[in-house]
Every structure is written in structure tokens, then in C-alpha cells.
Amino acid sequence: SVQLVESGGGSVQAGGSLRLSCEAAGEFYSIECMGWFRQAPGKEREGVAGIYFRGGPLYDDSVKGRFTISRDNAKNTLYLQMNSLKPEDTAMYYCAADFSCRGSWFWRQTLDYWGQGTQVTVSS
């Protein structure tokens, strides 16, 4: 079992930055795939960024060049550095993790474990 706890969300002005963290706890040796997903009111949840145990980041086109996903496996922690934030980035951001990493796991959002989310609000 894996428990995921996000932190680092908050309110920021457009153009500002935030760094989200996701700490994984539980009985496991390693997590192969992790990612960040977000959902704004009235919209479907979308993938923001994903990463494998050894790297290989994946990004949604809307955040490429602005967001950077990384992980510290020794700390069992996932990060999302968000720069040049825009009002349209406002959403609840969720951390997710998976061991099997089924085909197109990031784009299909087929991860087994999810956190409760952290709110990010960007004002204009």
C-alpha cells in the first residue's frame, strides 16, 4: 500500500512560482512511475507531468518549458517546480504513483495510488 501526501500549494500572482511536493509512505521498495495531475472546476482531470524511477519526464504541452518534474527516490518524494504561472494553471493538483506502469499510463491516468490534492490558485 502507498499513501501520498501533497504539499506546497497556495495562492500566487501570475508570473510567479510554486514548488509542489509529494511524499510517498508505505510498504514498498520503489515506485516506478509517478506523476502530477490537475483538475479545475468544470473541467476533466488532466495529466500535467509524469516521470519514471530513473527519469524520462513527460509533460502536457500546456506546461512544457514552464514546469519541471523531478523526484528524489531516497526521500520517496516527487516534486513539481512551476514557473511562469498563469491563471489557467489554477486547479487542484494531485500526485499519483504506480508500480506496473501499464501502456500509456500517464496519458490514460491509469495509476493505482492517488493523493488528496493540493490547491494552486493563480491570480491575474
C-alpha positions as CSV (number, residue, x, y, z in Angstrom):
1,S,0.0,0.0,0.0
2,V,1.1,3.5,-0.8
3,Q,0.0,6.8,0.8
4,L,0.7,10.0,-1.0
5,V,0.6,13.4,0.6
6,E,0.9,16.6,-1.4
7,S,2.1,20.0,-0.1
8,G,3.3,23.3,-1.5
9,G,0.1,24.6,-3.0
10,G,-1.1,28.1,-2.4
11,S,-2.0,31.4,-4.0
12,V,0.3,33.3,-6.3
13,Q,0.2,36.1,-8.8
14,A,0.5,35.4,-12.5
15,G,4.2,35.0,-13.4
16,G,5.1,33.7,-10.0
17,S,6.4,30.3,-9.0
18,L,5.5,27.4,-6.7
19,R,7.1,24.1,-5.9
20,L,4.8,21.2,-5.1
21,S,6.0,18.2,-3.2
22,C,4.5,14.7,-2.8
23,E,5.8,12.4,-0.2
24,A,5.1,8.6,-0.5
25,A,4.8,6.4,2.5
26,G,4.0,2.8,3.0
27,E,5.4,-0.7,2.5
28,F,7.2,-0.7,-0.8
29,Y,10.7,-0.9,-2.2
30,S,10.4,1.5,-5.1
31,I,7.8,3.2,-7.3
32,E,8.3,3.0,-11.0
33,C,6.0,5.7,-12.2
34,M,4.8,8.9,-10.6
35,G,3.0,12.0,-11.9
36,W,1.1,15.1,-11.3
37,F,-2.4,15.6,-12.5
38,R,-4.8,18.6,-12.0
39,Q,-8.5,19.3,-12.2
40,A,-10.1,22.7,-12.4
41,P,-13.8,23.3,-11.7
42,G,-16.0,22.2,-14.6
43,K,-13.1,20.5,-16.4
44,E,-11.9,17.0,-16.6
45,R,-8.7,15.9,-14.8
46,E,-5.7,16.2,-17.0
47,G,-2.1,15.0,-16.8
48,V,0.5,17.6,-16.0
49,A,3.7,15.8,-15.8
50,G,5.0,12.2,-15.3
51,I,8.3,10.6,-14.5
52,Y,9.9,7.2,-14.3
53,F,12.1,5.9,-11.5
54,R,15.2,6.9,-13.4
55,G,13.8,10.0,-15.1
56,G,12.3,10.3,-18.6
57,P,9.9,13.1,-17.9
58,L,6.6,13.6,-19.7
59,Y,4.8,16.8,-19.9
60,D,1.5,18.1,-21.2
61,D,2.0,20.7,-23.9
62,S,0.4,23.4,-21.8
63,V,3.2,23.3,-19.2
64,K,6.3,22.5,-21.3
65,G,9.0,25.0,-20.7
66,R,7.4,26.3,-17.5
67,F,7.1,23.2,-15.3
68,T,9.8,20.7,-14.3
69,I,9.0,17.4,-12.7
70,S,11.7,15.6,-10.6
71,R,11.9,13.0,-7.9
72,D,14.2,12.2,-5.0
73,N,14.0,8.4,-4.7
74,A,16.0,8.4,-1.4
75,K,13.3,10.5,0.1
76,N,10.4,8.9,-1.7
77,T,9.4,12.4,-2.8
78,L,8.1,13.8,-6.1
79,Y,8.4,17.4,-7.0
80,L,6.8,19.8,-9.5
81,Q,8.6,23.1,-10.0
82,M,6.1,25.5,-11.5
83,N,7.3,28.8,-13.1
84,S,5.6,31.5,-15.1
85,L,2.3,30.5,-13.6
86,K,-0.8,31.5,-15.4
87,P,-4.4,31.9,-14.2
88,E,-5.3,28.9,-16.3
89,D,-3.0,26.8,-14.1
90,T,-5.4,27.2,-11.2
91,A,-6.6,23.8,-10.2
92,M,-6.4,21.1,-7.6
93,Y,-3.1,19.3,-8.2
94,Y,-2.9,15.6,-7.4
95,C,0.1,13.3,-7.0
96,A,-0.2,9.7,-8.3
97,A,2.0,6.6,-8.2
98,D,2.1,3.2,-9.8
99,F,4.2,0.1,-10.0
100,S,3.1,-1.6,-13.1
101,C,3.2,1.4,-15.5
102,R,0.8,0.0,-18.0
103,G,0.9,1.2,-21.5
104,S,0.3,5.0,-21.8
105,W,-0.1,5.1,-18.1
106,F,0.4,8.9,-17.9
107,W,-1.9,9.8,-20.8
108,R,-4.6,7.4,-19.7
109,Q,-4.1,8.2,-16.0
110,T,-4.1,4.6,-15.0
111,L,-2.1,4.9,-11.8
112,D,-3.1,2.9,-8.8
113,Y,-2.4,5.4,-6.0
114,W,-3.6,8.9,-5.6
115,G,-3.1,11.7,-3.0
116,Q,-5.8,14.1,-1.7
117,G,-4.5,17.0,-3.7
118,T,-3.2,20.5,-3.0
119,Q,-4.8,23.7,-4.3
120,V,-3.0,26.0,-6.6
121,T,-4.6,29.4,-7.3
122,V,-3.0,31.9,-9.7
123,S,-4.4,35.4,-9.8
124,S,-4.2,37.8,-12.7
